[in-house]
Amino acid sequence: MNVNRVKQILSSSADIEVKYNGASIWIDHLNENGNTATVHLRGPLEERTVVEIGELIEE
């Protein structure tokens, strides 16, 4: 995924499914460096992780 698509997903009101390592995640925000995003798994656990945006896959 690229930085422009991450920005589009963040500004969208639609429920857009994104996966990281096969797990469905929510993107919390794009980090200042523009190469990483803070994400968390969909579901009850809200542990946040910083990942490379290139590793995110839109379903």
N, C-alpha and C positions, 0 to 999 in steps of 0.2 A: 504494500500500500504506500502511497506517497503522501506528502504533507498536505497538499491541497485537498485530497479526499478525506483525510482525518478532520480537517477544518470543516468540510461540508457535513460530515457525519455529526460533528459536535454541534453545529448550528441547526441541524434538522430536528423537526419534531417527530419524525418517523422512527419506528423501532427497527433499526438496521442491524442485522446480525453480523458480528465480527468475531473471528476466532483467532486464538493464539495457541499454538501447539495443540490444536485440535479441541480446545476448550472454548466455549462461548463466553465472551467477556464484554464488559462495558468500558468504553474509553472515558476516563474522568477528565483529562485535559492533555493538551499538547505541551510538552515541556519547552522551556525557553530556547534550548539548543536546536530545536526544530527536527532533531533526529530521533527523539524518544517521546513516549507518551506514558502517562500513569494510567493504569487499568486495574480493574478488579473483576473477578469471576461473577457471572450472573448467579444469583441465588443468595442464600442466607449469609455466607461468609463475605466479608467486605475487606479482606486483606488486600492492600494495594501493592502493585508491583510496577517497576519501571521497565519498559520493553522498547526495543528498536521498532520503529514504525514499519520498517521493511519486512518484519516478521508477522505483521497483522494481515489477515486474509478476510476479505468481505465475502460472505456467503450469498 
